[in-house]
Amino acid sequence: MCRARMQKAVCRASVSSGGSDGHRRYRRLLGDVMSQTASTLLLRNLHDVFGEIDSVRRRAAIDEIFHEDAVFYEPNGTYRGRDEIDRIAGVIKATHPDFEYQPLSPPEAIGDGCRVRWVSGSPGKPPAYAGTDFIIVRNGKIAAVYLFFDKLPN
């Protein structure tokens, strides 16, 4: 159900139930929608941006899911704006074009933040490295991405 339709349905439930219980249900449902949105954005960043070898598809994904002024933070630098995020994603992917990112568990979202732990490597081989991505979402798009490298899981 789209967010606007859900809001109307829950608002009607709130009015018909006297307000407080319906409002609490509305906030829970809206929180679930926000979490799904943040989770989807995070996974698209992992696969459609940093996991994408095709520069045209990667750029289209960046334009869809990132704010124009988004920032990508990683241990070796900070990259501001879609053009820089596109450039560094291409550089990173070019160093290991066959690597695939595999989430270790579903993304976890709280408020406007979401994180996922992942491993990356060539298909059929042990992972080469691991990390955690954390994003901040603003108005349905990524405002910031934070990359942390982790030790490989045992």
Stockholm file with secondary structure:
# STOCKHOLM 1.0

chainA/1-154         MCRARMQKAVCRASVSSGGSDGHRRYRRLLGDVMSQTASTLLLRNLHDVFGEIDSVRRRAAIDEIFHEDAVFYEPNGTYRGRDEIDRIAGVIKATHPDFEYQPLSPPEAIGDGCRVRWVSGSPGKPPAYAGTDFIIVRNGKIAAVYLFFDKLPN
#=GR chainA/1-154 SS CCHHHHHHHHHHHHHHTTSHHHHHHHHHHHHHHHHHHHHHHHHHIIIIITTCCCHHHHHHHHHHHEEEEEEEEETTEEEEHHHHHHHHHHHHHHHSTTCEEEESSCCEEETTEEEEEEEEECTTSCCSEEEEEEEEEETTEEEEEEEEEECCCC
#=GC SS_cons         CCHHHHHHHHHHHHHHTTSHHHHHHHHHHHHHHHHHHHHHHHHHIIIIITTCCCHHHHHHHHHHHEEEEEEEEETTEEEEHHHHHHHHHHHHHHHSTTCEEEESSCCEEETTEEEEEEEEECTTSCCSEEEEEEEEEETTEEEEEEEEEECCCC
//
